[in-house]
Amino acid sequence: MEADFSDSALSDEQKSLFQDELNGFCDMFVGSSKKPGRAELLKFEIDTGDSKPIKQQPYRVSGAEGEVTEAEVDQYLEMGFICPSHSPWARPVLMIRKPDGGIRFCIDYRKLNAVTVKDCYPMPLIDDILDMLRGAKLFSTMDIASGYWYVPMHEDSVAKTAFTCKYGLYEWLVMPFGLCNAVSAFERLVETVLVDLKWRVCLVYVDDCVVFCDDFPSHLFRVRQVLTRFREAGFKLKMMKCHW
């Protein structure tokens, strides 16, 4: 597991020390596999008050979109992220065209989001982040791989995540993308993991973390602190998106 220091201003000796440090955490970095770990500190709940279940029929899709849908469903079943459902709730799969012409598998949760009680957990303000970074000389950024899928669904909310397509009805066992409170829930989770380190050792914005410092020995120690917390929480990182 080799770190990419191509954009780093560290000396060769510092890069070697940094690599030695990262080698002690090689179990935390995922390769081509999309399957993340599992963080058990939080279970994601969907509070819909007294709303009755809302169901929709599947949207029609093209042949190519159907192939993508089938492949995604098969992959999520294999990973243990979803399971067949008998839920009275049903959201349609929505295929989105990417700028490069590819197809992105999404779920249209708009009607579910409309009846969901909103989570007001605050996101960090960009200006506050910039103020904290001002004057620091060394930075390391870490990217939590497939962040949302670390969060297990609360048993009482699994049925509400159900989605429908031509291949059947399925529900999520982990927190899916597209839910209105997912960002707040994940921010709360990561800030809980780094509770005494945030704003002092590192800054967090959803699945991105930046460690900052003025001198190399202290910076290496701070990186070790953050990596240790992430390991204890069950997080995995994507090395290709980390910068040291």
BALOBA-1460 file (C-alpha; in Angstrom, 3 decimals):
// residues 244
<rec num="1" residu="m" x="0.000" y="0.000" z="0.000"/>
<rec num="2" residu="e" x="1.949" y="2.972" z="-1.322"/>
<rec num="3" residu="a" x="0.839" y="6.524" z="-0.576"/>
<rec num="4" residu="d" x="0.989" y="9.113" z="-3.339"/>
<rec num="5" residu="f" x="3.331" y="11.923" z="-2.305"/>
<rec num="6" residu="s" x="3.687" y="13.366" z="-5.817"/>
<rec num="7" residu="d" x="2.069" y="16.669" z="-4.799"/>
<rec num="8" residu="s" x="3.713" y="16.805" z="-1.389"/>
<rec num="9" residu="a" x="6.389" y="19.293" z="-0.339"/>
<rec num="10" residu="l" x="7.753" y="16.891" z="2.285"/>
<rec num="11" residu="s" x="11.407" y="15.889" z="2.200"/>
<rec num="12" residu="d" x="12.335" y="12.346" z="1.177"/>
<rec num="13" residu="e" x="13.036" y="11.490" z="4.820"/>
<rec num="14" residu="q" x="9.633" y="12.835" z="5.901"/>
<rec num="15" residu="k" x="7.878" y="10.905" z="3.127"/>
<rec num="16" residu="s" x="9.587" y="7.727" z="4.302"/>
<rec num="17" residu="l" x="8.490" y="8.339" z="7.900"/>
<rec num="18" residu="f" x="4.961" y="9.101" z="6.731"/>
<rec num="19" residu="q" x="4.842" y="5.900" z="4.663"/>
<rec num="20" residu="d" x="6.037" y="3.883" z="7.665"/>
<rec num="21" residu="e" x="3.212" y="5.397" z="9.718"/>
<rec num="22" residu="l" x="0.597" y="4.584" z="7.084"/>
<rec num="23" residu="n" x="1.887" y="1.018" z="6.781"/>
<rec num="24" residu="g" x="0.628" y="0.481" z="10.314"/>
<rec num="25" residu="f" x="-2.896" y="1.221" z="9.084"/>
<rec num="26" residu="c" x="-2.853" y="-0.713" z="5.803"/>
<rec num="27" residu="d" x="-5.966" y="-2.644" z="6.890"/>
<rec num="28" residu="m" x="-7.960" y="0.594" z="6.690"/>
<rec num="29" residu="f" x="-7.530" y="1.276" z="2.998"/>
<rec num="30" residu="v" x="-9.898" y="-0.304" z="0.484"/>
<rec num="31" residu="g" x="-8.876" y="-1.287" z="-3.027"/>
<rec num="32" residu="s" x="-11.219" y="-1.825" z="-5.935"/>
<rec num="33" residu="s" x="-13.902" y="-3.368" z="-3.692"/>
<rec num="34" residu="k" x="-16.832" y="-1.064" z="-2.978"/>
<rec num="35" residu="k" x="-17.798" y="-2.866" z="0.218"/>
<rec num="36" residu="p" x="-17.058" y="-0.675" z="3.251"/>
<rec num="37" residu="g" x="-16.912" y="-1.613" z="6.905"/>
<rec num="38" residu="r" x="-19.785" y="-1.140" z="9.312"/>
<rec num="39" residu="a" x="-20.033" y="1.527" z="12.021"/>
<rec num="40" residu="e" x="-22.361" y="0.495" z="14.838"/>
<rec num="41" residu="l" x="-22.369" y="3.817" z="16.729"/>
<rec num="42" residu="l" x="-25.513" y="4.978" z="14.948"/>
<rec num="43" residu="k" x="-28.609" y="3.408" z="13.428"/>
<rec num="44" residu="f" x="-30.423" y="5.572" z="10.919"/>
<rec num="45" residu="e" x="-34.088" y="6.245" z="11.647"/>
<rec num="46" residu="i" x="-36.735" y="7.769" z="9.377"/>
<rec num="47" residu="d" x="-39.436" y="9.597" z="11.343"/>
<rec num="48" residu="t" x="-42.524" y="10.027" z="9.179"/>
<rec num="49" residu="g" x="-44.872" y="10.965" z="12.003"/>
<rec num="50" residu="d" x="-48.411" y="9.717" z="11.395"/>
<rec num="51" residu="s" x="-48.005" y="9.547" z="7.609"/>
<rec num="52" residu="k" x="-49.471" y="6.480" z="5.935"/>
<rec num="53" residu="p" x="-47.195" y="4.395" z="3.669"/>
<rec num="54" residu="i" x="-46.665" y="5.912" z="0.238"/>
<rec num="55" residu="k" x="-46.232" y="3.621" z="-2.738"/>
<rec num="56" residu="q" x="-45.440" y="4.297" z="-6.385"/>
<rec num="57" residu="q" x="-45.160" y="2.107" z="-9.447"/>
<rec num="58" residu="p" x="-41.761" y="1.570" z="-11.129"/>
<rec num="59" residu="y" x="-40.731" y="4.076" z="-13.780"/>
<rec num="60" residu="r" x="-40.266" y="2.750" z="-17.298"/>
<rec num="61" residu="v" x="-36.615" y="2.400" z="-18.294"/>
<rec num="62" residu="s" x="-34.718" y="1.753" z="-21.507"/>
<rec num="63" residu="g" x="-32.945" y="-1.512" z="-22.222"/>
<rec num="64" residu="a" x="-29.574" y="-0.089" z="-21.184"/>
<rec num="65" residu="e" x="-31.058" y="1.409" z="-18.009"/>
<rec num="66" residu="g" x="-32.649" y="-1.934" z="-17.177"/>
<rec num="67" residu="e" x="-29.272" y="-3.652" z="-17.463"/>
<rec num="68" residu="v" x="-27.711" y="-1.117" z="-15.081"/>
<rec num="69" residu="t" x="-30.603" y="-1.565" z="-12.646"/>
<rec num="70" residu="e" x="-30.239" y="-5.352" z="-12.660"/>
<rec num="71" residu="a" x="-26.466" y="-5.127" z="-12.144"/>
<rec num="72" residu="e" x="-26.805" y="-2.665" z="-9.248"/>
<rec num="73" residu="v" x="-29.515" y="-4.704" z="-7.529"/>
<rec num="74" residu="d" x="-27.465" y="-7.897" z="-7.862"/>
<rec num="75" residu="q" x="-24.388" y="-6.155" z="-6.466"/>
<rec num="76" residu="y" x="-26.239" y="-4.690" z="-3.477"/>
<rec num="77" residu="l" x="-27.810" y="-8.072" z="-2.717"/>
<rec num="78" residu="e" x="-24.385" y="-9.731" z="-2.824"/>
<rec num="79" residu="m" x="-22.921" y="-7.082" z="-0.522"/>
<rec num="80" residu="g" x="-25.754" y="-7.479" z="1.966"/>
<rec num="81" residu="f" x="-26.857" y="-3.857" z="1.575"/>
<rec num="82" residu="i" x="-30.416" y="-4.695" z="0.482"/>
<rec num="83" residu="c" x="-32.836" y="-7.593" z="0.753"/>
<rec num="84" residu="p" x="-36.169" y="-8.550" z="-0.852"/>
<rec num="85" residu="s" x="-39.052" y="-6.628" z="0.708"/>
<rec num="86" residu="h" x="-42.749" y="-6.964" z="1.553"/>
<rec num="87" residu="s" x="-42.999" y="-3.306" z="2.565"/>
<rec num="88" residu="p" x="-46.147" y="-1.207" z="1.979"/>
<rec num="89" residu="w" x="-43.763" y="1.631" z="1.052"/>
<rec num="90" residu="a" x="-42.286" y="1.772" z="-2.454"/>
<rec num="91" residu="r" x="-40.102" y="4.352" z="-4.176"/>
<rec num="92" residu="p" x="-39.239" y="4.017" z="-7.873"/>
<rec num="93" residu="v" x="-35.713" y="3.640" z="-9.194"/>
<rec num="94" residu="l" x="-34.659" y="6.729" z="-11.152"/>
<rec num="95" residu="m" x="-31.877" y="6.461" z="-13.726"/>
<rec num="96" residu="i" x="-29.788" y="9.614" z="-14.219"/>
<rec num="97" residu="r" x="-27.552" y="10.245" z="-17.204"/>
<rec num="98" residu="k" x="-23.979" y="11.207" z="-16.296"/>
<rec num="99" residu="p" x="-22.093" y="13.943" z="-18.212"/>
<rec num="100" residu="d" x="-19.898" y="11.231" z="-19.753"/>
<rec num="101" residu="g" x="-22.946" y="9.389" z="-21.091"/>
<rec num="102" residu="g" x="-23.013" y="6.721" z="-18.400"/>
<rec num="103" residu="i" x="-26.037" y="5.872" z="-16.273"/>
<rec num="104" residu="r" x="-26.319" y="6.416" z="-12.519"/>
<rec num="105" residu="f" x="-28.668" y="4.264" z="-10.433"/>
<rec num="106" residu="c" x="-30.728" y="6.442" z="-8.069"/>
<rec num="107" residu="i" x="-33.935" y="6.125" z="-6.074"/>
<rec num="108" residu="d" x="-36.631" y="8.791" z="-6.165"/>
<rec num="109" residu="y" x="-37.178" y="9.440" z="-2.458"/>
<rec num="110" residu="r" x="-38.857" y="12.836" z="-2.939"/>
<rec num="111" residu="k" x="-42.283" y="11.756" z="-1.650"/>
<rec num="112" residu="l" x="-40.743" y="10.000" z="1.360"/>
<rec num="113" residu="n" x="-38.585" y="13.042" z="2.106"/>
<rec num="114" residu="a" x="-41.656" y="15.282" z="1.971"/>
<rec num="115" residu="v" x="-43.230" y="13.490" z="4.958"/>
<rec num="116" residu="t" x="-39.983" y="12.945" z="6.903"/>
<rec num="117" residu="v" x="-39.307" y="15.020" z="10.030"/>
<rec num="118" residu="k" x="-36.115" y="16.933" z="9.233"/>
<rec num="119" residu="d" x="-32.885" y="16.526" z="11.214"/>
<rec num="120" residu="c" x="-31.430" y="19.969" z="11.991"/>
<rec num="121" residu="y" x="-27.924" y="18.817" z="12.949"/>
<rec num="122" residu="p" x="-25.637" y="21.665" z="11.773"/>
<rec num="123" residu="m" x="-23.106" y="21.331" z="8.998"/>
<rec num="124" residu="p" x="-19.747" y="23.116" z="9.454"/>
<rec num="125" residu="l" x="-19.628" y="26.565" z="7.898"/>
<rec num="126" residu="i" x="-17.035" y="26.892" z="5.136"/>
<rec num="127" residu="d" x="-15.867" y="30.255" z="6.495"/>
<rec num="128" residu="d" x="-15.255" y="28.683" z="9.922"/>
<rec num="129" residu="i" x="-13.247" y="25.898" z="8.288"/>
<rec num="130" residu="l" x="-11.109" y="28.391" z="6.370"/>
<rec num="131" residu="d" x="-10.520" y="30.410" z="9.545"/>
<rec num="132" residu="m" x="-9.250" y="27.304" z="11.350"/>
<rec num="133" residu="l" x="-6.917" y="26.351" z="8.511"/>
<rec num="134" residu="r" x="-5.406" y="29.814" z="8.226"/>
<rec num="135" residu="g" x="-1.759" y="29.750" z="9.286"/>
<rec num="136" residu="a" x="-1.345" y="25.964" z="9.209"/>
<rec num="137" residu="k" x="1.594" y="24.692" z="7.144"/>
<rec num="138" residu="l" x="0.877" y="20.976" z="6.786"/>
<rec num="139" residu="f" x="-2.367" y="19.342" z="5.660"/>
<rec num="140" residu="s" x="-3.513" y="15.775" z="5.111"/>
<rec num="141" residu="t" x="-6.926" y="14.984" z="3.670"/>
<rec num="142" residu="m" x="-8.716" y="11.674" z="4.068"/>
<rec num="143" residu="d" x="-11.750" y="10.359" z="2.207"/>
<rec num="144" residu="i" x="-14.044" y="7.859" z="3.916"/>
<rec num="145" residu="a" x="-14.937" y="5.222" z="1.328"/>
<rec num="146" residu="s" x="-18.665" y="4.822" z="0.523"/>
<rec num="147" residu="g" x="-19.529" y="6.647" z="3.717"/>
<rec num="148" residu="y" x="-23.306" y="6.247" z="3.902"/>
<rec num="149" residu="w" x="-23.122" y="2.473" z="3.669"/>
<rec num="150" residu="y" x="-21.332" y="2.294" z="7.031"/>
<rec num="151" residu="v" x="-24.551" y="3.279" z="8.784"/>
<rec num="152" residu="p" x="-27.005" y="0.437" z="9.492"/>
<rec num="153" residu="m" x="-30.700" y="1.175" z="9.208"/>
<rec num="154" residu="h" x="-32.816" y="1.132" z="12.361"/>
<rec num="155" residu="e" x="-35.037" y="-1.934" z="12.315"/>
<rec num="156" residu="d" x="-38.198" y="0.200" z="12.507"/>
<rec num="157" residu="s" x="-37.196" y="2.232" z="9.433"/>
<rec num="158" residu="v" x="-35.985" y="-0.464" z="7.034"/>
<rec num="159" residu="a" x="-39.389" y="-0.881" z="5.372"/>
<rec num="160" residu="k" x="-39.577" y="2.853" z="4.588"/>
<rec num="161" residu="t" x="-36.490" y="2.619" z="2.366"/>
<rec num="162" residu="a" x="-38.150" y="0.131" z="0.005"/>
<rec num="163" residu="f" x="-37.643" y="0.736" z="-3.704"/>
<rec num="164" residu="t" x="-39.353" y="-0.817" z="-6.683"/>
<rec num="165" residu="c" x="-38.152" y="-1.707" z="-10.172"/>
<rec num="166" residu="k" x="-38.983" y="-4.260" z="-12.856"/>
<rec num="167" residu="y" x="-36.953" y="-6.847" z="-10.939"/>
<rec num="168" residu="g" x="-38.947" y="-6.605" z="-7.706"/>
<rec num="169" residu="l" x="-39.281" y="-4.766" z="-4.399"/>
<rec num="170" residu="y" x="-36.237" y="-4.350" z="-2.161"/>
<rec num="171" residu="e" x="-35.361" y="-2.510" z="1.055"/>
<rec num="172" residu="w" x="-32.106" y="-1.162" z="2.449"/>
<rec num="173" residu="l" x="-30.260" y="-2.599" z="5.443"/>
<rec num="174" residu="v" x="-27.787" y="0.307" z="5.344"/>
<rec num="175" residu="m" x="-28.404" y="4.024" z="4.892"/>
<rec num="176" residu="p" x="-28.994" y="4.739" z="1.181"/>
<rec num="177" residu="f" x="-28.284" y="7.883" z="-0.792"/>
<rec num="178" residu="g" x="-31.145" y="10.272" z="-1.476"/>
<rec num="179" residu="l" x="-32.739" y="10.519" z="1.973"/>
<rec num="180" residu="c" x="-33.122" y="14.062" z="3.274"/>
<rec num="181" residu="n" x="-31.509" y="13.388" z="6.670"/>
<rec num="182" residu="a" x="-28.635" y="11.199" z="5.462"/>
<rec num="183" residu="v" x="-26.053" y="14.008" z="5.285"/>
<rec num="184" residu="s" x="-26.868" y="15.235" z="8.797"/>
<rec num="185" residu="a" x="-26.775" y="11.698" z="10.180"/>
<rec num="186" residu="f" x="-23.373" y="10.942" z="8.678"/>
<rec num="187" residu="e" x="-21.922" y="14.278" z="9.808"/>
<rec num="188" residu="r" x="-23.145" y="13.519" z="13.336"/>
<rec num="189" residu="l" x="-21.549" y="10.058" z="13.195"/>
<rec num="190" residu="v" x="-18.110" y="11.259" z="12.070"/>
<rec num="191" residu="e" x="-18.125" y="14.166" z="14.531"/>
<rec num="192" residu="t" x="-19.007" y="11.724" z="17.312"/>
<rec num="193" residu="v" x="-16.036" y="9.551" z="16.364"/>
<rec num="194" residu="l" x="-13.725" y="12.602" z="16.379"/>
<rec num="195" residu="v" x="-15.540" y="14.433" z="19.174"/>
<rec num="196" residu="d" x="-12.471" y="15.739" z="21.061"/>
<rec num="197" residu="l" x="-10.308" y="16.142" z="17.929"/>
<rec num="198" residu="k" x="-12.561" y="18.222" z="15.678"/>
<rec num="199" residu="w" x="-11.702" y="21.934" z="15.424"/>
<rec num="200" residu="r" x="-8.422" y="21.215" z="17.231"/>
<rec num="201" residu="v" x="-6.654" y="18.436" z="15.328"/>
<rec num="202" residu="c" x="-8.873" y="18.019" z="12.286"/>
<rec num="203" residu="l" x="-11.935" y="19.309" z="10.462"/>
<rec num="204" residu="v" x="-14.747" y="17.215" z="9.029"/>
<rec num="205" residu="y" x="-17.247" y="17.828" z="6.255"/>
<rec num="206" residu="v" x="-19.422" y="14.736" z="5.702"/>
<rec num="207" residu="d" x="-16.978" y="12.067" z="4.407"/>
<rec num="208" residu="d" x="-13.939" y="14.336" z="4.041"/>
<rec num="209" residu="c" x="-11.487" y="14.987" z="6.867"/>
<rec num="210" residu="v" x="-8.509" y="17.346" z="6.888"/>
<rec num="211" residu="v" x="-5.746" y="17.138" z="9.496"/>
<rec num="212" residu="f" x="-3.768" y="20.355" z="9.912"/>
<rec num="213" residu="c" x="-0.657" y="21.381" z="11.829"/>
<rec num="214" residu="d" x="2.424" y="23.615" z="11.826"/>
<rec num="215" residu="d" x="5.270" y="21.085" z="12.208"/>
<rec num="216" residu="f" x="5.912" y="17.599" z="10.854"/>
<rec num="217" residu="p" x="6.281" y="15.553" z="14.089"/>
<rec num="218" residu="s" x="3.037" y="16.964" z="15.481"/>
<rec num="219" residu="h" x="1.293" y="16.471" z="12.160"/>
<rec num="220" residu="l" x="2.301" y="12.812" z="11.995"/>
<rec num="221" residu="f" x="0.978" y="12.344" z="15.537"/>
<rec num="222" residu="r" x="-2.331" y="13.968" z="14.616"/>
<rec num="223" residu="v" x="-2.720" y="11.788" z="11.537"/>
<rec num="224" residu="r" x="-2.138" y="8.752" z="13.767"/>
<rec num="225" residu="q" x="-4.815" y="9.988" z="16.187"/>
<rec num="226" residu="v" x="-7.413" y="10.373" z="13.444"/>
<rec num="227" residu="l" x="-6.584" y="7.064" z="11.752"/>
<rec num="228" residu="t" x="-6.836" y="5.285" z="15.098"/>
<rec num="229" residu="r" x="-10.305" y="6.746" z="15.709"/>
<rec num="230" residu="f" x="-11.440" y="5.795" z="12.222"/>
<rec num="231" residu="r" x="-10.159" y="2.243" z="12.685"/>
<rec num="232" residu="e" x="-11.958" y="1.902" z="16.036"/>
<rec num="233" residu="a" x="-15.180" y="3.117" z="14.397"/>
<rec num="234" residu="g" x="-14.871" y="0.619" z="11.543"/>
<rec num="235" residu="f" x="-14.265" y="3.182" z="8.793"/>
<rec num="236" residu="k" x="-12.276" y="2.434" z="5.663"/>
<rec num="237" residu="l" x="-10.478" y="5.020" z="3.527"/>
<rec num="238" residu="k" x="-9.947" y="5.275" z="-0.205"/>
<rec num="239" residu="m" x="-6.198" y="5.751" z="-0.676"/>
<rec num="240" residu="m" x="-6.514" y="7.207" z="-4.176"/>
<rec num="241" residu="k" x="-8.578" y="10.086" z="-2.737"/>
<rec num="242" residu="c" x="-6.329" y="10.721" z="0.270"/>
<rec num="243" residu="h" x="-3.588" y="13.339" z="0.088"/>
<rec num="244" residu="w" x="-0.681" y="13.459" z="2.512"/>
